[in-house]
Amino acid sequence: MFEETNSPTTDNSLWTLQGRQRPSPAQRLHNLTSSSSGSSTSSSGLPLPQNIFTNPAIQPSSVINLNHSTDVVIGPMTQYQGPVSIYYMDYMEAHAMQTAAGINSNNANGNGSANRSRDKSPSRRATRNTILLITLILLVLATGLVVLYVELNRPKPELPSNKAIYFGNNYDHHTFPNLGNGHLVVDRTQWGAAETTNGLTIPLKQPIPYVLITHIGVQSQPCENIYKCSIKMRTIQDSAIAEKGLPDIQSNFYVSQEGNIYVGRGWDWANTYANQTLAITFMGDYGRYKPSHKQLEGVQFLLAHAVANRNVEVDYKLVAQNQTKTTRSPGAYVYQEIRNWPHFYGCGMDGATACGIELGMRTESWDAKQ
């Protein structure tokens, strides 16, 4: 490094880096002119290519022939007036600065790309979530359509006859048959009846002309579920066989407080009261307790089923047990209800003819104890 602190002269002349005074423009022009008009040999005696100057076909574009000239400047020139400080920097230091500048530039570009990626990431996430949501909705719809198609095309089982549905032994999945509106029919095997059908000898002829309504009585409480009512049915059967000497439970059907139907002797065998009647017993003492709405409805559903299947006459006669003999059965509360039913027959009361007289039945026919 070196430093020159020459002050400019009065004629504004410039100084070169070699320390010599720069020639004036007039002197530089004179040198160029004298060089062009001189011989075609350089100061060192080397020949110059004459064809550049003598052959007009060759147009010199960037060829400059300088001869006997000093302090020649080609291109832009920066002139400094005043003190000038020149610093020397070796190659390794310059290369290190250029490398650092390149790293900073790359970091700037990388940060810009990262920012652009961050700017685009929310929109990409939103697009991906939308696609996933649409795919999920389509899968749910497809699953629903498949389930609906399977259910609509599932073969429906053929229903057997009404008698088999309500009172047969071929129940689907071991469930109780249903008379409608939740009134179950509990068969003998389901409430645990003892097998005593060999002792029954009088078949029940159908269609049956009379329906006889009774109750258990003797301060019996109504039962309200299948478990308790099944125990009561077994107790009634045991009492009928062991204490009264009967071959089986007394009535054809029993109705619980919750409106379920329990099969006694069923449709095929005559009850213990009269062999031309269908005996239906309310399970409880209905001189003390009022029958429930479900219980009364269960009896009506059973009778409707019997008419539809020709188990009883279409114009059957409905009578209470106290119309056929001296007894409190079926209880005052039940009697008040059934006397308002359409098929109620007012025989054996208020001077009316005896019940069953048109069938040749006598008084003792209503107490057969069979």
Buried (B, 14 or more C-beta within 10 A) or exposed (E): EEEEEEEEEEEEEBBEEEEEEBBEEEEBEEBBEEBEEEEBEBEEEEEEEEEEBEEEEEEEEEEEBEBEBEBEEEEEEEEEEEEEEEEEEEEEEEEEEEEEEEEEEEEEEEEEEEEEEEEEEEEEEEEEEEEEEEEEEEEEEEEEEEEEEEEEEEEEEEEEEBEEBBBBEEBEEEEBBBBEEEBBBBBBEBBEBEEBBEEBEBEBEBBBBBBBBBBBBEEBBBBBEBEBBBEBBBEBBEBBBEEEEBBBBBBBBBBBBBBBBBBBBBBEBBBBBBBBBBBBBBBBBBBBBBBBEBBBBBBBBBBEBBBEBEBBBEEBBBBBBBBBBEBBBBBEBBBEBBBEBEBBBBBBEEEEEBBBEEEEBEEEBBBEEB
